[in-house]
Amino acid sequence: MNNNEIKSMRKVFNNLKDKIGPLANSPEVKKLQERVINIRRNAIMDNKELISTVQDSFKSNDIDCFLASDEVEAQKIILDIISNEISENNYDLNNIKIAKSKSNTLREIGIHDLFASKNYEIIETDLGDRILQLKKEDNNPVHPTGPASHLTVYDIADIINNAMGLNLPPEPRPIMEAVREDVLNLLSESNIAISGANSIAANDGSLVLIHNEGNIHIVSSKKLHIIVAGIDKLVPDLEDAISIAKLETVYATGKATTSYMNVISGPSKTADIEKKLLKNMYGAEKVVVILLDNGRSEAINECLWCIGCGNCIVSCPVYSILGNEFGYSSYLGGRGVAMSKFLKGDKTSFDSGIYKCTLCGNCTKNCPVLTPTNEIIESMRSDLNDNGIYMSEHKNIKDNIENNNSPY
């Protein structure tokens, strides 16, 4: 990110703080926050049981479910599912377009590179993600729900005009309308879609997906809908999942609720003709869920409480200077740094910025579930140091103190 992008991001984040603050401090949200804290902590402690429960629930709901131990296994499962779908329906291999909605988990497993290797064209349906996709270079997101928050309307107009051969003015509405028309045209003959999930209700076998743009409706209406989610997304009941979705919306957008909450509990079906069950009325004929471990089962519980709102980075002094350089993949800021240790290992957490954190605790103070990210990072630093992974400058200071009784 360049300096102008950092400045633009700060401006957006400051506006977001002004929206979130009053709402987050209201009695209603405080009560909701207390409920969600208990939901997340108990769900992570009971994760193994919830995994077992949800597999049975999905089966009852006619949802295919796979467990993937790591990103390689997840990739293989996805490619096998799509390959079978293509073969069974005689799709043109030279014209495979896949609708996608925003998902940190899909970015985690490298879905863009995976589909590119098979010549599948992935179409981002979220406006911010589509802008970044068309940007092509230096196009990592800067916020979970506002991935292009670092770009001005002038930047975005240039991106869209260059990518689509247009001459749009730097105004939001014509940009939005042009992208919408292009995405809908591209996906008019698409039959495959892939997404993440915000939360999963194990007892109900239901997945909750929240959005403002209505793009999940496009994704969930495709003949095959693949959903990839971390095992940490599991909670006991649908009421729990909805509570998390509501709190995430408050802390991600400063709004009391999102425009849409999709609850997916199976393929599209109807029994309006003599009560005979028929699949594939308007929505997906087949729903497949892949539950991804990828180090989560080895992670400390506190790392998995996160509900994905992004409010920690909005208040992070390091992130306000470095932007998405501080974090791993689309897991941004200190929490992303901490999580990267379990997703990829010690070296990745070092490269993601584990020694850049000031340990100020702003992230914890502004986290709706009070994830103690600064404490996690401080403990991880000690472990890294014991394993010989540290800043060379720190070693020089240590050696100077030992040899000269002075850091100099």
N, C-alpha and C positions, 0 to 999 in steps of 0.2 A: 504494500500500500504506500502511495506517495503522500506528501504532506497535505495536499489539498483534499485527498480522500479521508485522511485522519480528521481534518478540521470539519469536513462535512459530516462524518460519523458522529463527532462530538456534539455537533449542533442537533442532530436527530436524537441522540441519547439524552441530551438535556431537556428537550421537549417531552421525551418519553417519561423522564423522571417526574416532571410536573404533572403528568397525567396519572401515573401509578401511585404517587405518594398519598394523596387524599383518599383514594379508593381503598388502598391497602390498609389504611389506618381506620377504616370504618368498622363499627362493631360487627356488622354482618360478615365482612371478610375476615376479621380476626377470629370469629367463631369457625368459619370455614377452614381457615389456616390450621387451627388446632386439630380439627377433624382429619385433615389431609396429612398432617405430621404423623398422627397415630396410624393412619392407613398405610403410609409408605414404610414406616419402621417395622410394623408388624408383617407387612407383605414381604419385605426383604428377608426377614427372619424365617418366614414360612415358605420361601421360594421353591424349595424342592417339592413340597406337598402341592403347591399351586401348579407346578409344571405337570405333575401327574394328573391332577384334577382337570386341568384345561384340555389335556389330550382326550380324555373321555368326553368332555363337554363338546369339543369340536366334532368328534366322531358322531355324536348324537345329532348335531346340527348340520351334518353332511359337509363339513369343512375338512379338507385334507390337511394334515399337520405333520411337519417334519422338524426334528431337532438337529441343529447344526452346531458342531463343537467349535468350529472356527470359520474364518471367512472363506477358506478354500473349499470346505465342505458346503457352505452356503452357496457359493458360486456354482459348484457342480450340480446341486439340487435345482437351482434356478435354470441353468442351461438345459438340464434333462427335461424339466417340466415344459419349457418353451419349445424344445426340439420335438417332444411328443405332440404338442399342440399344433405345431407347424405340419408335422407328418400326417396327423389324423385329419386335418382339414385342407391339406394340399395348398397351403399358403405359398405365395411367391417368395422364394428365399431372397430375391433381390429387392423386395419392397416390404420389409418387416419394420413397422413403426410401433414403438411401445410408449404408451402414455405413462407418465410418472408424476407423482406429487412429492412435495417436500419431505425429506427423510434423512436424518443424520445417520441412521443405521445403514442405509443404502450407500451413502458416501463412504462410510466406514469400510464396507466390503469392496469398494472400488467398482461400483456398478457401471459407471460410464466407460471405463477402460474395458471392462468385461464385455459389454455389449458392442463396443467398437471393434473388438477382436473378432466378433462374429458377424460384423457388418449389419448389426441391428441398429436402427436409428431410434434414439431415445428422445422423447419430446417432453420437456419440462412444462407442466401445466400451471404451476405457480408463477405469477408475473415476475417477481424478483428473481427466482431461479432461472426463468427463461431469459431474462436480461443478462444474467451472468453467463448462461450457456452461450448466448450469442456474442458475448464479450471475448470468449475463447481463451484469452491469456490473463494471468493474474486475476482469476475469477472465483476465488474462494469466498464463501459467505462471511459476513461480519456479525450477524445476529440470527438466532434461530427462526424468528418470525419476520425479520426484515433483512433478508440476506444481502440486499443491494443498498443498504442504508448509507453507505459511504459514497454513493454516486449522486451527483446533482442531476437535475432534469436536463441540463445541457450535455452532461456526460452520456446520459441514457439516450438522448435523441441521436447523438453521434453514433452510438453503438447500434441502435436499431436501423438508422439510415444506411450505415455501412453494410450491415449484415443482410438487409432486406432490399437494398437498392431503392430506398424511398427518399423523400425530401420533407420529412415532417418537421414542424416547428418545435422548439423546446417547450412543449406544453404537455402536461400529464395526460389529458383525455385522449388526444389523437394518438399518443404513444400506446396507451392502454388498448384502444380500439384496434390499432394495427396489429399488435401482438395477439390479441384475442382472435381476430379473424384468421391470422396465419396459423395459430395453434389448432383451431377448430377445423380448418381446411386440411392440415396435415394429418389429423387424427380421424378424419371422416371415414376412412376405411381400415382403421386400426381395430384389432380384436384382442389385443393383449395389453394389460396394464400392471404396474407395480407401484407399491407404496409402502410406507411404514404405518405405524399406529401410535396414537398418543397414550393409550392405556388398554389393557385387556382384562376382562372380567372372567376369571377362571371358572367359577361355578355356573355362569350363564353361557360360557362359550361365545362371548360377544366381544367385538373390537370397537373401540371408540376412536374416531378420527375427527379432529376439529379443523375448521377452515372458515375463512371469510369470503373467499372469491367464488365459491361454488365449484371449484375445480375437482374436488373429490367425487362429485356426482358424475363427472366425465370418466374418471378413473374406474369407479365402481360399476359403471354401466358396460364396461367392456366384457367380452365373452369369458375371458380368463383374467382373474384378478389375483395377483400374487402379493402377499403382505409379508414383509420381513420386519421383525421386531425383536429387540433384546429381551432376554428372559426376565430382566428387571422391570419390564412394563406390566407384569402380572399383579393383579390385586384380586381379592376374593369375589366381590359382587359388582354388578353394573352400577349400583348407586355409588360405590367407591370410585369407579372409573369416571363417572360424571362429575363427582366432587373434585377430582384431580383436574379434569378438563376445565372446570370453572375457575379454579385457583390459578392454573397455568395462564388462562386468558387474562386475568387481572394483572398478573405480574409480567406478562409478555407484551401487552398492548395498552394497558390502562383502561380497559373496557370491562364491564361487569360480566359480559358473556360474549361468546363468539357468534357470528352470523349463522353458522351451521355446525351441528354435531351429528355426524353419521354414525349410526350403530349398525354394525354388520354382524349378523348372527347366522349367516348361511347364504347359499346361492339364491338368486331371484326365483320366485315361485308363485303360483296361484292355484287355488282350488275352487274357483268360482263356477266351474262347470261340473255339476253333479258331485261336488266335493272330491273330485279326482285331482290328485296333486300333479301339477305340470311345472317343470323347471323352465328357466330362461324366458320370463315374461318381458321385462324391460332391462333388468340388470344382469349381473354376472351369472353365467351358467355354471362356472366352477370357481370356487374360492379356495386358495391354498395359502396356508400360513407356515412360515419358517421361523421358528424360535431360535435365536442366535445366542450362543454362550460367548465365545470368543474372549475368554478371560474373565467374564463376569462372575462365574462361580468361585473364582479365586480372589476376587476383589473384596476389600473390607466393606462392611455393610454401609457405612456412611457415604461411600463413593456412589452408592446406588440409590440413594434417597431422591436424587435429582428428578424434577418433573419437566425439565427442558424449557423453562420460560426465558432464560437468558438475562435475568435481572442482575445476576452477579457481575457480568461484564459491563453493564451499564454504569455501575458504580466503581469499577476497578481502576485505580490510578495507573497501573501498568498497561492495561488494555487501552486506556485513553491516549497513551503515547505510542504504543507499538501496534495496536490493532490486532488483526488475526494472526500476526506472527507469534503472539502469545497464546498458545493452545495447540491442539492436535486435530487435524482434519476439520470436521465441522463441530467438534467438541471444543468450544472456545474458552479462553481465559484459564484461570487457575484450576477449575474443576476438570477441564479438558486435559490439562497437564497431568493432574493426578490420575485421571482415568487412563491416560495413555500408557502408564506403567503396566496396567493389567491387560490392555489390548495389544501392546506391542513390545513391552519390556523396558528395562531401566534406561537404556541408551536413548530410546524415543522420548521418555519423560525428560531426560536431560536436554535433548535437542528442542523440545517443545517449550522449554523455558522454566524449568523447575527452580533454577537459581535466580530467575528474574523477579519472582514474586517478592513483594515487600513484607508479607506476613501481616499486613495491617488489619485484616479481618473484615474489611468492608463487604466482601463477598458473603460472608456468613451473616452479617447484620442485615443484608438486603435479600437474603435467600428465603423464600416462603416456607421451606422445610428445614431451615437452619443447618444446612450442610456445613460442617466445620472445615472448610477447604484449607484455610491457612494452617490449621493444626495438622491436617493430613499431609500437606506439603512439607511442613517442618519435620515431621516424623520420617517422611520419605527421603528427605535430604540426608538425614542421619544414616539411613540404610544405604543410600548411594555412596556416601563418603566411606562407609565401612567396606564397600565393594570397589573402592578405588575410582569412583566416578565423581569428579568435582571440578570446579573452575581452577585453571592453572594459576590464576592470580591468587586464589585462596591458599594454594599450596606454597606459593612464594612467601606470602605473609607468615604462614605457619612456620616455614623453615627459618625465616628471619628472626622470629621470636625465639625459637629454640636455640639458634646459633648466636644471635646478637642481643638477646633480651630486648628486642625492639622490632616493630613490624616493618621497619625501613632498612 
